Structure formats: structure tokens, C-alpha cells
Amino acid sequence: MIRIASGLWAAVLALAACGNDGAGTPVVAQAPNVAEQTCLLAVTRETGNSDVMLLGSQFSEAGTLVRVGVGETRAPWQCIAYDDGTIGGIMFMGGEGAL
């Protein structure tokens, strides 16, 4: 498992997505929670690509499964964030042709 330094949270917050609703009306996404932030940063480091987007997450007592889209094609990655601040299970979830 990897522990993320607490001083990097500001950089992770910059990854929060915003856009529009398709009709040009601005929509600001809710800021990622701590588990999501940790995984966004971890996937950014793992892939070397800072173009990441939170696709979703699912909490459980065992850990929070976070789905992350990477790059223009939003290649699917996942990560598990634990309550103690560690992460694991960072892996690409698509087919090899999508890399």
C-alpha cells in the first residue's frame, strides 16, 4: 500500500471537475472527498497523466473503491482508499487496446 503525503491535498483539489450541462450552463461538480482525492492523486502518479476525472466511488467498511477516467478517452482505472490514509489496488480496468 502507498501512503500519500498530506501536503499534496491542495494539488488534488485542483483536479475537481467542472464543465457545462451541454446547453452552455456552467455546472460545478462537488469536490471529491478525501478517499477520492487520494485515489485521483495516486492514479495521476501511476499513469504520469494529470488529466484525470472522478467517474464514481463506492464506500464500504473495507475501503472505498474509486473509479477514475484518465486522458481524453477517460481510460478506466480504479483504486481502493482505506480509512488509515493508505491506498491499494491501483489498476487499469480497460482492454489493452485502450492504452
C-alpha positions in Angstrom: 0.0 0.0 0.0 1.0 3.6 -0.6 0.7 6.5 1.8 0.0 9.9 0.3 1.7 12.9 1.8 -0.8 15.2 3.4 0.9 18.3 1.8 -0.4 17.2 -1.6 -4.1 17.7 -0.9 -4.1 21.2 -2.5 -2.9 19.8 -5.8 -5.6 17.1 -5.6 -8.3 19.6 -5.0 -7.3 21.3 -8.3 -8.4 18.1 -10.0 -12.1 18.6 -9.2 -14.0 18.7 -12.4 -16.3 21.4 -13.8 -17.9 21.9 -17.1 -21.3 22.7 -18.6 -24.6 20.9 -19.0 -24.5 20.7 -22.8 -26.6 23.9 -23.1 -23.7 26.1 -22.1 -24.9 26.5 -18.5 -21.9 26.1 -16.1 -22.1 23.2 -13.7 -19.5 22.8 -10.9 -19.1 19.3 -9.7 -19.0 18.5 -6.0 -15.4 18.4 -4.7 -14.0 14.9 -4.2 -14.0 13.5 -0.7 -10.7 12.6 0.9 -10.7 9.0 -0.4 -11.5 10.2 -3.9 -8.8 12.8 -3.7 -6.2 10.3 -2.5 -7.0 7.9 -5.4 -7.1 10.7 -8.0 -3.6 11.7 -7.0 -2.4 8.1 -6.9 -3.7 7.3 -10.4 -2.1 10.6 -11.6 1.2 9.4 -10.3 0.8 5.8 -11.6 -0.1 6.9 -15.1 2.0 10.1 -15.3 -1.1 11.8 -16.7 -2.7 14.7 -14.7 -5.8 14.7 -16.9 -7.9 12.6 -14.6 -11.6 12.7 -13.8 -13.6 11.1 -10.9 -16.0 8.6 -12.5 -17.5 7.4 -9.2 -16.9 5.7 -6.0 -18.4 3.2 -3.7 -17.8 3.2 0.1 -17.6 0.1 2.2 -16.2 -0.6 5.6 -13.3 -2.4 4.0 -12.3 0.6 1.8 -13.6 3.0 -0.8 -13.4 1.8 -4.4 -12.8 4.8 -6.6 -13.2 4.8 -10.4 -11.0 7.3 -12.3 -11.0 8.2 -16.0 -7.6 9.1 -17.4 -6.8 11.2 -20.5 -9.0 12.4 -23.3 -10.6 9.0 -23.7 -11.2 8.6 -19.9 -9.4 5.3 -19.8 -10.9 3.4 -16.8 -8.7 3.0 -13.7 -9.6 2.0 -10.2 -8.1 2.5 -6.7 -9.0 1.5 -3.2 -8.6 4.1 -0.4 -8.5 2.9 3.2 -9.5 4.9 6.4 -5.9 4.9 7.6 -4.8 7.1 4.6 -3.3 4.2 2.6 -4.3 3.1 -0.9 -4.0 -0.1 -2.9 -5.4 -1.9 -5.9 -4.4 0.8 -8.4 -5.1 -0.8 -11.8 -6.2 -0.3 -15.3 -9.7 -1.7 -15.9 -10.0 -1.5 -19.7 -8.7 -3.6 -22.6 -5.1 -3.4 -23.6 -6.2 -1.8 -26.9 -7.4 1.2 -25.0 -4.0 2.0 -23.6 
